[in-house]
Amino acid sequence: MSVSGKKEFDVKQILRLRWRWFSHSTQTSAGNGGYIQQEGFDHRGTPVRLKSHSRDRGGLRKSNSPVHSILAPNPGPTPVYVRPGDQSWHQQNIIQHLQASEEQLPNSSSPCSARKEEAKSSHEDVKSNPEDPCEEEATDRLALSSFSRMSSNCSDEFFQATNHAEQTFRKMETYLQHKQLCDVLLIAGDHKIPAHRLVLSSVSDYFAAMFTNDVREAKQEEIKMEGVDPEALRALVHFAYTGVLELKEDTIESLLAAACLLQLSQVIQVCCNFLMKQLHPSNCLGIRSFADAQGCMDLLNVAHNYTVEHFLEVIQNQEFLLLPTTEIVKLLASDDINVPDEETIFQALMMWVRYDVQHRQQDLGVLLAYIRLPLLPPQLLADLENNKMFSEDLECQKLLMEAMKYHLLPERRPMLQSPRTKPRKSTVGSLYAVGGMDASKGSTTIEKYDLRTNRWIQVGIMNGRRLQFGVSVIDNKLYVVGGRDGLKTSNMVECYNPITKVWSTMPPMSTHRHGLGIAVLEGPMYAVGGHDGWSYLNTVERWDPQARQWNYVASMSTPRSTVGVTALNGKLFAVGGRDGSSCLRSMECFDPHTNKWIGGHDAPASSHCSRLSDFVERYDPKTDTWTTVSSLSVPRDAVGVCLLGDRLYAVGGYDGQTYLNSVESYDAQNNEWTEEVPLNIGRAGACVVVVKLP
């Protein structure tokens, strides 16, 4: 406190006044001392004018008015922030004076830190004068105002134009149309196309590499574009400016070729998508070859898949007959060609050879190696042996001999296996899994597995819930026989057409059966054993498709339910099952020509009916012996088993806790099981059969 009794201001107080004056203007004070008066405030904040003040070298001297007459604003209009650029000359002088004083302060590196220090000093001043409530109130307001300014003044503003790029490129297009500011001339044939290097480089990696590297073209004003269609180049330059491209059938290939050269990935993609939509049996081979030449792998794969899927239609068109030998090899080697049998592919090859026999016959031996001759009918092989086209070619003779051995010596087929003995995926048919027990206590759905697509899809629904029934295939139709719908055993027979997806009712069996075995042998279908709801059965019925009626044949020597039945070498085999007291290990076989069953008591029974097993045994009819092969990966009960192609498939089952959707396939050559694509739902006791649709 000075001698005069007036409080002297220190530098910190001066700084507070500085921020007070030039950041938040106050209303006119009521006293006669110094004050700040607002003039002409508007929404932008106008300069303020200093009416009167006293100043010495050390700072500002207060008048007789109280301190809060300057700091505390009187009621009036809301203060408006004053922009630094709008300050008056008097304010700028004061700022210069205060800045000189501020340089002497330590730890005042930023306005934000100065504001924090200002708030702290204000709080301390209030504590030193607790007897003055007005000054305390003014200081609190000052502290609050200081923190508010600190948060608002430390933020920046940004502006983002929503259509800036579009407007810029539209302007560049205008320059291009008027040939203004163009700095490069593209020459394709007799066409000269002006452009801007910057625009071309921003769209095309090809031009970016050309113009940004130390190459000759980077400095040339005229650049020759070799091997590019002029109209396609003009369209792509126009696309660079506008993003607009016209796709037409007669120009799409030249446009795609130019886009591949200029590395316009977006254009390449849309052109490929356009060609994918245009695929047809008459042009798919040409598109496939063009995609291969341009390195468009997605288009190549789609065109190839279309070709093999529609192979029967493709071979009827001129493009197929004009294919070079290398392309024919690629088709013949494919395992995914959609054909009903191997003979179809052989006939397609011969049609291609005959189109230009003089030049193509010399490649016949090489091409015939891609035909799976052992899978052709033996009658056709005999005819080929006497054909001059084959008899005069040593390689053809070797291949024909190999195929004939495969037919003449069936017992040696395991030793004659080769890539030519493996059937193509489309020729083996599709796997159907029908019904079975699932988490809902009985599935009514039918799932289909296709080797070519490698997935299971639902293709049908049974008319009602049915368990422990039998399924067989006659004339590409599924026959669902017997079973039970809870406690009631049925003799009902239904037929499902996979093409029309229609169910029809057939004449019923003479005996109600569930847990029966079903198999087709030389035309007729046999229903073997089972349970009629009261007792285990050894009776057998035969369905005659021509007469459309059921008849009894000779009964088995042993009653069997849940029996495995299959046809092999002209005989019917009944394997295992249950007889009410034990699980059976015996097997008996039926000869339809003598109407007799042979065997039945050649192996002891087992009492371990409830034990899960992963064992797999194989029967050899030549030696009449069983041998153990590689085990399943998961022990399972009630598993569906069926042969598809050259592999044995184990489908679903029950592991003691869960109804399984897992599928495994057995490779006899390598004696190993491989995990396959699972079913859509877990099911046990499903009937699994193969259907070969035309």
C-alpha atoms as one frame of an Amber mdcrd trajectory, in Angstrom:
protein
   0.000   0.000   0.000   1.449   3.415  -0.969   1.623   6.582   1.151  -1.403
   8.012  -0.568  -3.410   4.999   0.537  -4.036   3.806  -3.014  -3.189   0.280
  -3.976  -0.395   0.020  -6.543  -0.875  -2.387  -9.497   1.827  -4.943 -10.141
   2.657  -6.377 -13.590   0.293  -9.346 -13.181  -2.587  -7.005 -12.538  -1.610
  -5.042 -15.630  -1.798  -8.247 -17.657  -5.209  -8.966 -16.226  -6.385  -5.536
 -17.253  -4.891  -6.068 -20.682  -6.889  -9.259 -21.233  -9.896  -7.626 -19.667
  -9.830  -4.618 -21.974  -9.040  -6.286 -25.248 -10.767  -9.646 -24.867 -14.009
  -8.788 -23.020 -15.006  -5.119 -23.188 -16.967  -3.748 -20.200 -19.682  -1.208
 -19.812 -19.048   2.457 -18.939 -18.185   2.968 -15.263 -20.309   5.297 -13.155
 -17.338   7.066 -11.530 -15.311  10.042 -12.652 -12.109   8.018 -12.961 -10.718
   6.138 -15.949 -13.093   3.736 -17.764 -13.699   1.948 -21.069 -16.707   2.924
 -23.116 -18.314   0.767 -25.821 -19.317   2.392 -29.045 -21.348   0.947 -31.889
 -21.281  -2.765 -30.973 -22.533  -5.081 -33.652 -22.377  -8.860 -34.263 -18.795
  -8.657 -35.511 -17.396  -6.675 -32.577 -16.194  -3.112 -33.315 -13.177  -1.291
 -31.907 -13.460   0.195 -28.416 -12.253   3.708 -27.570 -10.361   4.556 -24.400
 -12.014   7.679 -22.953  -9.424   8.642 -20.315  -6.682   7.012 -18.350  -3.474
   7.854 -16.562  -0.272   5.931 -17.239   3.237   6.061 -15.855   6.340   4.043
 -16.574   5.473   1.343 -14.062   1.936   0.701 -15.230  -1.519   2.262 -14.848
  -2.465   4.448 -11.869  -5.985   4.080 -10.530  -8.319   7.022 -10.075 -10.376
   7.666  -6.954 -12.987   5.216  -8.194 -13.022   1.748  -6.597 -11.264  -1.042
  -8.381 -14.480  -2.862  -9.145 -15.760   0.163 -11.034 -13.374  -0.837 -13.794
 -13.420  -4.646 -13.464 -17.043  -5.331 -12.695 -19.356  -4.541 -15.595 -22.605
  -2.758 -14.988 -25.806  -4.230 -16.340 -26.190  -3.524 -20.006 -25.716  -5.098
 -23.439 -23.781  -8.362 -23.618 -20.087  -7.730 -24.310 -18.857  -8.836 -27.705
 -15.420 -10.248 -28.441 -13.191  -7.646 -30.096 -10.995  -8.968 -32.861  -7.311
  -8.056 -32.584  -7.358  -6.596 -36.055 -10.082  -4.099 -35.085  -8.258  -2.460
 -32.171  -7.876   1.358 -32.152  -4.585   3.233 -32.209  -4.803   3.932 -28.439
  -5.298   0.240 -27.722  -2.329  -0.693 -29.841  -0.127   1.737 -27.885  -1.229
   0.184 -24.617  -0.576  -3.305 -25.991   2.943  -2.339 -26.997   3.567  -0.991
 -23.508   2.173  -4.113 -21.866   4.112  -6.423 -24.175   7.328  -4.701 -23.085
   6.369  -5.363 -19.493   5.342  -8.949 -20.269   8.812  -9.791 -21.592  10.161
  -9.320 -18.065   7.837 -11.995 -16.644   9.174 -15.519 -16.139   7.214 -18.663
 -17.218   4.881 -16.834 -19.565   5.573 -18.765 -22.698   2.031 -18.811 -24.068
  -1.247 -16.890 -23.807  -2.914 -19.968 -22.347  -0.400 -20.213 -19.501  -0.696
 -16.463 -18.911  -4.452 -16.862 -18.560  -4.048 -19.620 -16.005  -1.640 -17.435
 -14.030  -4.090 -14.557 -14.288  -6.868 -16.627 -12.779  -4.589 -17.783  -9.960
  -3.509 -14.180  -9.151  -7.117 -13.035  -9.127  -7.985 -15.705  -6.600  -5.064
 -14.706  -4.352  -6.080 -11.029  -4.443  -9.533 -11.907  -3.241  -8.090 -13.787
  -0.282  -5.995 -10.710   0.727  -9.096  -8.498   0.869 -11.890 -10.573   2.411
 -13.528  -7.479   3.885 -14.451  -6.121   0.462 -17.326  -8.238  -0.950 -17.643
  -6.171  -4.091 -14.028  -6.693  -4.987 -14.368 -10.423  -4.225 -17.316 -10.674
  -6.574 -15.485  -8.814  -9.326 -12.420 -10.998  -8.994 -14.483 -14.201  -9.185
 -16.026 -12.965 -12.398 -12.588 -12.170 -13.738 -11.309 -15.687 -12.986 -14.317
 -17.291 -14.668 -13.903 -15.045 -17.691 -10.209 -15.892 -17.932 -10.804 -19.684
 -18.144 -13.561 -19.174 -20.696 -11.252 -17.166 -22.925  -8.503 -19.754 -22.535
 -10.679 -22.570 -23.936 -12.210 -20.526 -26.744  -9.090 -18.781 -28.012  -7.026
 -22.021 -28.177  -9.300 -23.637 -30.874  -8.992 -23.302 -34.681 -11.630 -23.261
 -37.379 -11.536 -25.238 -40.636 -13.660 -25.008 -43.759 -14.315 -27.971 -46.047
 -15.945 -27.389 -49.423 -18.258 -30.251 -50.246 -17.872 -30.147 -54.038 -14.426
 -28.654 -54.377 -12.918 -31.558 -56.353 -15.914 -31.757 -58.684 -15.806 -28.057
 -59.462 -12.049 -28.157 -59.968 -12.190 -31.018 -62.460 -15.108 -29.384 -64.239
 -12.972 -26.285 -64.679 -10.098 -28.416 -65.971 -12.476 -30.008 -68.466 -13.380
 -26.534 -69.678  -9.695 -25.754 -70.173  -9.356 -29.019 -72.132 -12.310 -28.189
 -74.385 -10.786 -24.803 -75.189  -7.289 -26.323 -75.403  -6.030 -23.983 -72.737
  -3.063 -24.713 -70.434  -2.586 -28.110 -72.138   1.002 -29.247 -71.778   1.021
 -32.634 -73.555  -0.276 -34.053 -76.825  -1.028 -37.799 -77.032  -0.696 -39.258
 -80.520  -2.484 -42.535 -81.330  -2.554 -43.414 -84.998  -3.648 -40.249 -86.816
  -5.406 -38.860 -83.735  -3.888 -36.103 -81.592  -5.383 -35.760 -78.145  -4.432
 -32.757 -75.956  -4.364 -33.109 -72.177  -2.854 -31.855 -68.930  -0.051 -33.906
 -67.394  -1.294 -33.283 -63.877  -4.770 -34.652 -64.638  -3.450 -37.722 -66.447
  -0.967 -38.476 -63.668  -3.620 -38.168 -60.967  -5.781 -40.829 -62.629  -3.332
 -43.190 -64.353  -0.368 -44.916 -62.713   1.083 -45.340 -66.194   1.189 -41.602
 -66.861   2.280 -40.879 -63.289   5.352 -43.059 -63.788   6.001 -41.479 -67.180
   5.781 -37.841 -66.106   7.398 -38.033 -62.655  10.515 -39.980 -63.570  13.636
 -39.130 -65.519  12.536 -40.608 -68.840  12.425 -39.130 -72.294   8.640 -38.809
 -72.414   8.623 -36.690 -69.241  10.023 -33.753 -71.226   8.306 -34.333 -74.567
   5.322 -32.261 -75.564   4.108 -34.938 -77.988   3.971 -38.593 -76.940   3.229
 -41.479 -79.299   0.975 -44.150 -77.812   1.776 -47.396 -79.602  -0.708 -50.249
 -79.717  -3.621 -48.238 -78.309  -6.938 -47.789 -80.058  -7.329 -44.006 -80.695
 -11.016 -43.897 -79.795 -10.422 -45.876 -76.617  -7.606 -43.497 -75.649  -9.806
 -40.470 -76.271 -12.577 -42.000 -74.147 -10.160 -42.681 -71.295  -8.746 -39.130
 -71.404 -12.297 -37.827 -71.236 -12.900 -40.157 -68.277  -9.875 -38.692 -66.504
 -11.571 -35.291 -66.462 -15.230 -36.271 -66.014 -15.359 -39.753 -64.469 -17.869
 -40.707 -67.204 -17.338 -43.695 -69.498 -19.616 -45.239 -72.121 -19.506 -49.057
 -72.318 -20.601 -50.697 -75.587 -20.299 -54.258 -76.825 -18.388 -53.341 -79.995
 -15.747 -51.232 -78.196 -15.461 -52.870 -74.785 -12.447 -55.032 -75.640 -10.375
 -52.141 -77.050 -11.390 -50.035 -74.048 -10.327 -52.740 -71.600  -7.021 -53.288
 -73.410  -6.235 -49.561 -73.234  -7.258 -49.400 -69.575  -4.925 -52.291 -68.773
  -2.033 -50.484 -70.503  -2.735 -47.201 -68.691  -3.305 -49.037 -65.386  -6.747
 -47.593 -64.750  -7.899 -50.082 -62.144 -11.395 -48.666 -61.778 -12.024 -48.800
 -65.519 -10.610 -52.322 -65.699 -13.050 -53.459 -63.037 -16.146 -51.978 -64.680
 -15.132 -53.324 -68.101 -14.617 -56.809 -66.664 -18.001 -56.651 -64.937 -19.579
 -55.604 -68.231 -18.032 -58.581 -70.046 -19.121 -60.960 -67.286 -22.721 -59.946
 -67.968 -22.255 -60.612 -71.693 -21.026 -64.209 -71.281 -22.762 -66.686 -73.608
 -21.860 -70.157 -74.941 -21.047 -68.529 -78.266 -18.504 -66.016 -76.862 -17.259
 -67.339 -73.507 -14.152 -68.963 -75.027 -13.158 -65.718 -76.758 -13.671 -63.692
 -73.591 -11.722 -66.289 -71.631  -8.788 -66.046 -74.054  -8.907 -62.232 -74.090
  -8.933 -62.064 -70.267  -5.928 -64.366 -70.152  -4.010 -62.149 -72.595  -4.800
 -58.985 -70.615  -4.050 -60.537 -67.232  -7.578 -59.953 -65.889  -7.672 -62.913
 -63.539 -11.172 -62.354 -62.146 -12.666 -62.225 -65.627 -10.579 -65.228 -66.673
 -11.868 -67.336 -63.779 -15.482 -66.330 -64.346 -15.269 -67.042 -68.083 -13.559
 -70.396 -67.459 -16.170 -71.445 -64.910 -18.926 -70.429 -67.311 -17.301 -72.494
 -70.062 -17.019 -75.693 -68.038 -20.522 -75.215 -66.607 -22.102 -74.847 -70.092
 -19.716 -77.181 -71.899 -22.462 -79.043 -73.771 -23.647 -75.763 -75.335 -20.134
 -74.400 -75.875 -19.004 -77.316 -78.058 -21.868 -76.583 -80.473 -20.393 -73.180
 -81.410 -17.718 -72.116 -83.883 -15.389 -70.785 -81.171 -14.806 -74.302 -79.867
 -13.823 -75.680 -83.264 -11.347 -72.818 -83.775  -9.526 -73.296 -80.475  -5.784
 -73.968 -80.642  -4.376 -77.201 -79.246  -3.137 -75.561 -76.041  -6.645 -74.332
 -75.177  -8.173 -77.718 -75.927  -5.701 -79.282 -73.494  -6.793 -76.892 -70.741
 -10.409 -77.907 -71.198  -9.763 -81.641 -71.395  -7.602 -81.540 -68.267 -10.299
 -79.881 -66.177 -11.939 -82.019 -63.523 -14.900 -79.611 -63.328 -16.387 -79.951
 -66.834 -20.139 -80.377 -66.522 -20.867 -83.463 -68.608 -23.027 -86.528 -67.951
 -20.248 -88.991 -68.780 -16.714 -89.280 -70.132 -17.945 -90.318 -73.557 -19.349
 -86.813 -74.097 -15.867 -85.300 -73.724 -14.365 -87.913 -76.035 -16.910 -87.121
 -78.755 -16.205 -83.384 -78.375 -12.491 -84.040 -78.907 -13.151 -86.090 -82.051
 -15.396 -83.332 -83.433 -12.575 -80.812 -82.928 -10.011 -83.103 -84.618 -12.227
 -83.787 -87.631 -12.677 -80.035 -88.210  -9.057 -79.918 -89.419  -7.846 -83.521
 -89.593  -4.791 -82.774 -91.706  -3.185 -80.564 -89.067  -4.740 -81.897 -85.863
  -4.426 -85.658 -86.170  -0.742 -85.445 -85.282  -1.735 -84.184 -81.817  -4.307
 -86.930 -81.229  -1.990 -89.103 -79.114  -1.205 -86.194 -76.773  -4.830 -85.121
 -76.499  -6.167 -88.647 -75.977  -4.076 -88.907 -72.793  -6.438 -86.328 -71.230
  -9.474 -88.507 -71.987 -10.264 -91.000 -69.193 -10.483 -93.969 -71.528 -10.910
 -96.653 -68.813 -14.249 -95.018 -67.975 -15.557 -95.330 -71.559 -17.927 -98.187
 -72.443 -15.984-101.336 -73.491 -17.919-101.503 -76.768 -16.640 -98.077 -77.775
 -13.062 -99.066 -76.928 -13.339-102.133 -79.149 -14.513 -99.979 -82.070 -11.639
 -97.506 -81.615  -9.025-100.255 -81.809  -9.902-100.909 -85.441 -10.165 -97.231
 -86.395  -7.277 -96.121 -88.679  -7.049 -92.779 -86.883  -5.981 -94.683 -83.734
  -4.411 -97.863 -85.044  -1.624 -95.981 -86.837  -0.656 -93.957 -83.738   1.518
 -95.802 -81.187   0.542 -93.548 -78.287  -3.129 -94.079 -79.010  -2.640 -97.849
 -79.055  -0.961 -97.799 -75.641  -3.775 -95.790 -74.126  -6.432 -98.054 -75.605
  -4.675-101.149 -74.280  -4.558 -99.651 -70.791  -8.299 -98.994 -70.897  -9.158
-102.471 -72.128  -7.123-104.074 -69.315  -9.106-102.070 -66.814 -12.314-103.612
 -68.149 -11.050-107.148 -68.748  -9.284-107.538 -65.389 -11.588-106.008 -62.733
  -9.736-107.821 -59.950  -6.576-105.898 -60.845  -8.197-102.466 -60.858  -6.635
-101.460 -57.527  -3.235-101.857 -59.226  -4.329-100.085 -62.427  -5.318 -96.790
 -60.785  -4.157 -93.571 -62.499  -5.510 -90.055 -63.159  -7.398 -91.557 -66.091
  -9.360 -93.904 -63.808 -10.627 -91.108 -61.588 -14.099 -89.977 -62.729 -14.797
 -86.302 -63.288 -16.869 -84.600 -60.616 -19.988 -84.114 -62.718 -20.118 -87.745
 -63.851 -20.481 -89.295 -60.380 -23.763 -87.615 -59.490 -24.756 -85.837 -56.289
 -25.032 -87.010 -52.696 -28.466 -86.758 -51.039 -28.926 -86.898 -47.246 -32.568
 -87.569 -46.378 -34.166 -87.046 -42.964 -32.672 -88.492 -39.789 -32.745 -87.604
 -36.101 -31.735 -84.059 -35.205 -32.106 -81.650 -32.295 -35.808 -81.228 -33.149
 -36.381 -84.998 -32.750 -36.710 -85.699 -36.438 -35.529 -83.819 -39.520 -37.750
 -83.635 -42.585 -35.260 -81.843 -44.847 -33.270 -83.217 -47.790 -29.767 -81.896
 -48.421 -27.746 -82.272 -51.600 -23.948 -82.249 -51.982 -22.288 -81.510 -55.323
 -18.574 -82.216 -55.816 -18.210 -79.368 -58.302 -19.666 -76.701 -56.011 -18.368
 -78.449 -52.869 -21.303 -77.468 -50.681 -24.518 -78.826 -49.177 -27.821 -77.163
 -50.053 -31.368 -77.969 -49.003 -33.364 -79.205 -51.991 -36.553 -80.616 -50.533
 -38.757 -81.449 -47.547 -40.475 -84.729 -46.726 -44.245 -84.794 -46.256 -43.919
 -85.589 -42.559 -41.553 -86.707 -39.828 -40.218 -90.203 -40.358 -37.399 -92.131
 -38.629 -35.520 -95.382 -39.366 -36.779 -95.582 -42.940 -34.936 -96.739 -46.032
 -34.097 -94.836 -49.244 -33.076 -96.100 -52.672 -32.823 -94.670 -56.191 -34.642
 -95.922 -59.285 -34.648 -93.959 -62.552 -33.073 -90.929 -60.803 -35.946 -90.792
 -58.289 -35.729 -91.250 -54.521 -37.930 -93.969 -52.968 -38.557 -93.505 -49.238
 -39.703 -96.808 -47.750 -41.210 -97.716 -44.349 -39.984 -96.171 -41.098 -41.906
 -94.863 -38.091 -43.426 -91.527 -37.133 -42.971 -91.859 -33.394 -44.382 -95.141
 -32.091 -46.282 -96.254 -35.186 -44.405 -98.332 -37.779 -45.283 -97.683 -41.421
 -45.395 -99.682 -44.655 -45.844 -96.520 -46.745 -43.705 -95.852 -49.836 -43.218
 -92.395 -51.358 -41.303 -91.293 -54.445 -39.496 -87.936 -54.785 -38.527 -86.431
 -58.140 -35.417 -84.221 -57.644 -36.043 -82.353 -60.901 -39.708 -81.415 -60.386
 -39.426 -81.589 -56.562 -42.771 -83.428 -56.459 -43.725 -86.275 -54.096 -45.947
 -89.140 -55.216 -47.390 -92.076 -53.265 -46.459 -95.604 -54.356 -48.033 -98.975
 -53.492 -47.205 -99.898 -49.865 -45.155-102.874 -48.682 -46.923-105.959 -47.415
 -45.212-105.650 -44.016 -44.788-102.604 -41.764 -41.069-102.063 -41.211 -38.687
 -99.643 -39.518 -34.937-100.158 -39.237 -35.012-101.962 -42.582 -32.256-102.080
 -45.218 -32.888-100.998 -48.826 -30.896-101.711 -52.001 -31.434-101.976 -55.777
 -30.120-105.081 -57.536 -30.403-105.448 -61.323 -33.517-103.268 -61.504 -35.769
-104.377 -58.620 -35.584-102.835 -55.121 -35.318-104.992 -51.988 -36.622-104.197
 -48.478 -34.674-106.373 -46.041 -35.463-107.197 -42.385 -36.305-104.467 -39.874
 -38.813-104.328 -37.057 -42.619-104.285 -37.344 -43.269-102.750 -33.935 -43.538
-106.140 -32.224 -40.692-108.312 -33.406 -37.438-108.376 -35.355 -37.918-109.455
 -38.960 -36.006-111.758 -41.296 -38.495-111.414 -44.168 -37.559-109.715 -47.459
 -39.798-107.999 -50.041 -38.934-107.067 -53.626 -40.392-104.149 -55.579 -40.861
-104.662 -59.328 -40.741-101.230 -61.070 -42.386-102.586 -64.211 -45.279-104.367
 -62.506 -45.394-101.709 -59.713 -45.968-104.287 -56.973 -44.249-105.891 -53.958
 -43.537-109.601 -53.637 -41.891-111.696 -50.936 -38.636-113.510 -51.678 -36.625
-115.938 -49.544 -36.148-114.868 -45.902 -32.806-114.411 -44.197 -31.570-117.035
 -41.759 -31.336-114.406 -38.981 -33.750-111.597 -38.016 -31.988-108.255 -38.456
 -32.998-104.702 -37.688 -30.889-101.591 -38.467 -29.141-103.836 -40.968 -26.710
-102.651 -43.630 -27.692-103.727 -47.142 -25.841-103.273 -50.450 -25.520-104.845
 -53.892 -22.159-106.245 -55.054 -21.232-108.466 -57.994 -24.829-109.395 -58.764
 -25.712-110.346 -55.168 -27.420-108.710 -52.213 -25.451-108.496 -48.948 -27.046
-108.025 -45.489 -24.412-107.052 -42.896 -24.688-106.858 -39.102 -27.763-105.396
 -37.428 -29.577-106.385 -34.224 -31.680-109.429 -33.471 -33.158-108.271 -30.156
 -30.518-109.788 -27.905 -27.225-108.620 -29.371 -25.497-106.723 -32.114 -24.655
-109.031 -34.994 -21.301-109.423 -36.689 -22.533-111.965 -39.211 -23.308-111.396
 -42.874 -25.428-113.235 -45.401 -25.796-112.839 -49.115 -28.790-113.305 -51.448
 -28.617-114.679 -54.989 -31.673-113.465 -56.954 -31.271-116.234 -59.540 -31.488
-119.065 -56.976 -33.668-117.112 -54.499 -31.464-118.251 -51.611 -29.513-116.651
 -48.773 -26.045-117.962 -47.991 -24.205-117.628 -44.655 -25.562-116.108 -41.495
 -23.821-117.979 -38.659 -20.154-117.630 -39.528 -19.222-115.139 -36.781 -20.001
-114.855 -33.056 -22.315-112.100 -31.865 -21.226-109.139 -29.770 -23.033-107.786
 -26.697 -21.483-104.278 -26.961 -24.344-102.707 -28.846 -24.236 -99.353 -27.068
 -20.507 -98.698 -27.450 -19.517 -95.990 -29.922 -16.914 -97.035 -32.453 -14.634
 -95.439 -34.995 -13.634 -98.787 -36.538 -13.969 -99.326 -40.294 -13.754-102.766
 -41.925 -13.510-103.685 -45.591 -14.865-106.861 -47.188 -13.151-108.606 -50.095
 -15.608-110.905 -51.932 -12.759-112.766 -53.662 -11.196-113.946 -50.431 -14.398
-113.703 -48.356 -12.519-111.874 -45.600 -12.857-108.677 -43.581  -9.878-106.411
 -42.864  -9.573-103.282 -40.709  -8.702-100.020 -42.434  -8.030 -96.494 -41.173
 -10.430 -95.349 -38.429 -12.851 -92.442 -38.556 -11.617 -89.219 -36.994 -14.666
 -89.147 -34.670 -16.434 -92.193 -33.154 -20.044 -92.040 -34.272 -23.241 -94.060
 -34.201 -26.044 -94.088 -36.799 -23.735 -92.767 -39.516 -24.880 -92.592 -43.140
 -22.477 -94.214 -45.618 -22.407 -94.000 -49.413 -19.942 -94.272 -52.315 -19.519
 -91.110 -54.417 -17.044 -91.417 -57.277 -13.944 -93.155 -55.971 -14.476 -92.144
 -52.314 -16.600 -93.488 -49.475 -18.493 -90.776 -47.575 -19.480 -90.994 -43.885
 -22.237 -88.445 -43.204 -23.457 -87.181 -39.823 -24.129 -89.526 -36.885 -24.283
 -89.292 -33.097 -21.254 -89.092 -30.795 -23.129 -89.709 -27.538 -23.883 -86.037
 -26.897 -24.388 -84.251 -30.205 -26.033 -84.912 -33.536 -23.114 -84.425 -35.904
 -23.028 -82.432 -39.116 -19.453 -83.450 -39.924 -18.651 -85.408 -43.081 -15.573
 -87.520 -43.894 -14.450 -89.223 -47.095 -12.234 -92.296 -47.410  -9.487 -92.620
 -50.029  -8.840 -96.328 -50.572  -5.560 -95.723 -52.417  -4.001 -93.838 -49.505
  -6.047 -95.517 -46.748  -6.988 -92.214 -45.134 -10.059 -90.216 -44.158 -10.398
 -86.567 -45.127 -12.715 -84.013 -43.567 -15.258 -82.636 -46.032 -17.761 -79.782
 -46.085 -20.262 -80.281 -43.226 -24.012 -80.632 -43.470 -26.187 -77.617 -42.773
 -27.691 -79.353 -39.718 -26.498 -82.221 -37.551 -28.382 -85.449 -38.171 -28.057
 -89.121 -37.195 -29.542 -92.072 -39.018 -29.928 -90.122 -42.259 -30.289 -92.151
 -45.427 -27.541 -91.216 -47.887 -27.780 -92.059 -51.599 -26.338 -90.907 -54.935
 -28.484 -89.520 -57.759 -27.121 -88.967 -61.265 -29.299 -86.414 -62.963 -29.172
 -86.063 -66.773
